[in-house]
Amino acid sequence: MVEVLKEQVYVIPLRNTRRAPRWRRCNAAVKDIRAYLARHMKSENVKLDSSINEKIWEHGSQKPPVQIRIRAMKFEDGQVQAELAAEE
């Protein structure tokens, strides 16, 4: 069993996806989330849950959310798993 080293909830801003062409904004948002988690959790091995993908693509490829709330867990082997955090 792999033990969780760190668990953190992040509110990731996705406003910078406006720099991408309209039809590619959700793809840019997913890349931004991976880069944000890699930088803050200090690991390149980032796995995103399907709930994150569904939330980003909820309004189509041209309109991702402005920010997203994610719960990330880093394990002993260096892997980071992220899922959509519950709204409070």
N, C-alpha and C positions, 0 to 999 in steps of 0.2 A: 504494500500500500504506500502510495506516494503522499507525503505530508505537505500541507499548505504552509508556505513560509510567510506569505503576505496576502492580505485581502483588503481591497480599497474600492471605494465608490468614487467615480470621476464624473464630472459634468463636462463633456467634451464639446467645445464650440466648433460648429461646422460652417460658420459664415464664410470662410475662405474658399469654400467650394464654388462660390460665385465667380471665381476666376476661370473656371473650366467652361467649355461650351455647354449650352443648355442641355443637350442630349447626353452629356457625359457627367453630369453633376453627382449623381448617386455613386457612380464608380469612383469618382474623386473622393467622396465622403468616406467610402469604405477604406480607401488607401490612407486617408488622413487619420482615421480611427486606429488602424494598425500602426502607423508611424507614432502617434501620440502614446499608445500603450507600450510600444517598444522603447520609447524614450523614457517614460516615467517608471516603468517596471523593470528597466534595464535587462531586457531579453529580446532577442530577435524572433523567437519561436512563439508567435501569437496566434491563437485559435479563437475565432469569433463564433458565437452561437447563432443559430438560424433566426432567433427572435430579433437580434440586432439587424440582420439583413431585411427582415420583414418590416421593421419599423422604418428603416431608411427608404425602402421602396414603396411605402404605403401610399404615397401620392404620385407615383410614377417616377420616371428617370430624371425629370427636369426639376422636381421640387423636393429635395431632401429637407429634413427638419433643420432648424437653425442651430439647435444643440441637442445632445442626446446624453442620457444618464446611464452609465454602465458600471457594473460591478465586476472587477477583475481580480483573479486569484493567481498567484504565482506559486508554483510547486517546486519541490526540491530539485527536480531534474532540469529546471530552468524554463519549463513551458508555462505560458500564460494563457489562461482560459477566461474569456469574457462573455458575459450575458447581460441582457437588459435588466436594469435595476428596477425594483418596484417603485412606482411614484408614491410619494408620501403626501 
